[in-house]
Amino acid sequence: MVKKVTAALIIIGDEILSGRTKDANLNHLAKWLGSMGVILDEVRVIPDVAERIQKTVNEYRATFNYVFTTGGIGPTHDDITAENVARAFGVDFLLNEEAKKLLEDKMGKENMTPERLRMAMIPDGATLIKNPVSAAPGFQMGNVFVLAGIPAVMQSMLQDLEDRITGGPKITSKSIHVFHGESKFANILSEVETTFEHLTIGSYPFYKEEAYGATFVIRSAIEENVDQALNSLKEKIIGLGYEYFAGEAPK
């Protein structure tokens, strides 16, 4: 039995949905989780709306092993993520003395404005997530990890989570590519994938420098199955009279 550990990401922010800001956290988080043996299974982008945040957090924390949120924990009026995570859990939203001290040590007590103190407001019972960049912490509430939206800050916060995440077997991934339309290989891809339990094959078409084709990526937590599936796929491609090439298509 292969243990599957899943996570979900909630990207929070009107600026993402409007197109003003391009999300740069999804790719990094997915790769980081994969290295921990955790599969990022679902992602949702939602606006800075209290009810939507509460509903999504509660839905996801009951469905996935881990939930991550990014965005909405800054000092301005539209940074409402932390408060609504507290509401989702049904706990008080309080000034956290540890978080306050972290900010004071970084900015100086004399510079602690009411706006900056907002970043020290944390749900009652939450555990802080260190922020080596700007000191303003994220926090963990149950299986929910609330992180900053700024990529450099979010990535630095992950350093504090490595001992809090328990994943399953790490996913092995291997790929080959062909210079033909993916439809020619649809049947054999399905045949190989269904032969092995807990294995997936993704087909990703490309068009580069007037050449088109597809990259086939085989993934599984069982490395032996990846190798067997890859060999089987190679044989079937040759059996169709086509040539394959190792790895991803050249960029």
N, C-alpha and C positions, 0 to 999 in steps of 0.2 A: 504494500500500500504506500503510495507516494503522498507525503504530507503536503498539501497545498495551502500556503499562507498568502492571503490576499490583502490588498490595500486599495483605498480610493483617495482621490484628490479632489478637493473643492477649491476652485479658483474663484476668489471673491473680489469683485470690483467693477463698478460701472465703466471705468476707463478701459478695461479689457473688452467688454461687450461693445463699446462704442468704436473700438479700433484705435483709440488714441494711444494705448499702450499695448505692445506686443508681449505676450507671455513668454518668459524665458526659463520658467521653472519646471515645466512638465518633463522635458527631456532629461534634465539633470536628475530629478527625483526618480524617474522611472529607472534610470541606469543605476542609481545608488541603491534603490530597493532591490533591484535584480542581483546586485552584488551581495546583498544580505539574504538572498533566498526568498524574497517576497515579490509576488506578482502584482504589479499595478493593474487592477482589473477594471477600474472605471474612473472617469474624470467628468466633472460637471463644472461649468462656468455659470456663476449666478451673480446678480446685482447686489448692491449694498442695500438690501431690503431685509428688515429684521425678521419677519415671518419666514421668508425664504431661507435665511441662514439657519434658523432654528429647525425648520422642517427637514432640511437636507442633512444637517448634522445628526439629527435623531434617526433618520432613515439609514444613513450610512453606518453609524456606529453599531447599529443592530445587525448589519448585513456583512460587514467586512471585519477582518482581524484588526486592521489599523486604518485610521482616517487622518488625512493631513489637510490642513487648510492653509492657503497663502493669501495674504493681503488683508488690509483693514484693521491693523493693530497700531497705527500711528497716532499722532497727537491731535488730529483735526476732527471736526464734527461728523465727517462721513466715515470715520474709522470706527465701525460698530461691531466688528467681528467678535472681539473678546466678550463684550457685554451679552451678546446673543448666544454665544456658546454657554455662558453661565445660565441663561434662561432655558436653553435646551436641556441642561442637566438639572434645572430646578434648584440652583444654589444662589447664594448672595454674590454680588459683584462688589469687591472691596479693594481698598488701598492695601497693597501688599508691602509690608515693611522691608522685606528682603529686596524686592524689585526697586523700591524707593531708594534704598541705600546704593544699589548698583548704579542708578542714574545719578545720584548725588556724587558718588566717587568719580564718575566720568565727567560730569558737567559742572560740579560744584554746587553746594547748597544754595548759594546766592543766586544761582541761575535756574532754580527749580520753579518754573512758572506753572500756573494751573494747567496749561496745555501739556507741558511735559509730564506733569503728574498723572495725566490720563494714561500714559504708557506704563504706569505702575499699578493700574487697576487690573486685578486678576480675579477669576472665579474662586470662591472659597473652596479650599481643598485641593487646588491645582498645584502641580509641581513646575517650577520654572525651567525654561530651556535657555541656556546661556547664549548670549549674543556677543561674540568677540569683536564685532565691528563697531557697533554704536552703543552697546550696553543694554539698550531697551530689550527686555527678554520676551521670548515667546513662552508658551506653557503647555503642559500636558494635563488633560483631564480625562481620566479613564484611558480609553484607547484612541483618544483624539489628540492630535498634535497640532498646535496653532502656531504658524510660522509667519515671518515677515514676507511681504511681496517683493521687495527689492532683491534681485537675484544674488548679489554678493552676500547680503545679510542672511537670506534663506539658506544658502549653501553652508555658511559658517555655522549656523544653528544645528545642522545635521551632525556635526562633530560630537555634539552633546547627546545624541540619540543612539549611537552605535551600541551601547550596552543596554538599551531599553527595548531593542527590537529582536525578537526571536523568529528567525525565518525557517523555511523548509530547505530541502536540497537546492543547491544553486542550479540555475538553468544553463544547460549547455546549448550553444547555438553554432551551426555550421551552414555554409551556403555555397551554391553554385549559380552560374548564370548562363543564359543562352541568348543567341541573337536571332530569335524568332518570336512570333506572337504567342502570348501565354495560352491562348485558347487551344493551341496544338497539343498542349501538355495537361489539359484539365483533367482528363480521365486518369492518367497515371499518377498525378498528384493526389487525387482522391484515393486511389488504390493503395498507395504507399502509406498515406496518413491513417487510413482505417485499419491497417495491419498492426499498428502499434498503439497500445493504450498510453495515455498521458503524453502524446506527441502531437505537435502541430506543424503544419507546413504553410508558410505564407508565400504568396506569389506577388511580386512587386514589379510591374512593368516600368520600363524606362525608355526615354528617347534622347540620345546624346550624339551630337555631331553627325546627324543624318543616319544614325544607326539606332534601331529599336530592338527591344528584347525584353527579358524578364529575369529577375533574380529570385531564386527559390531558397527560402530560409527555413531550416529545420530546427525546431526547438523542443527540448525535453529535459526533465530533471534526471533522466536515466541516460547517461552518456553512451552506454553501449547501444541503446536503441537509436540514438542519433547517428552513430556510425553505420549501423545496419540499414537504417532508412536511407541514408545518403548513398550507400553502395547500391541499394535496390533502385533508387531513382536514377542513378547514373546508367545502370544497365538498361532500364526501360527507355531512357532518352536515346541511347545508342540503338536499341531495338526499333525505335521509330525512324531511324535513319538520320538523326541529328547529332550535332556536336555540342558538348557542354564545356564550360570553363570554370576553373576553381575560384571560389570566393565571390565577393560582391562585384558587380559590374564596375569598370573603371569610371572614376568621376571626371 
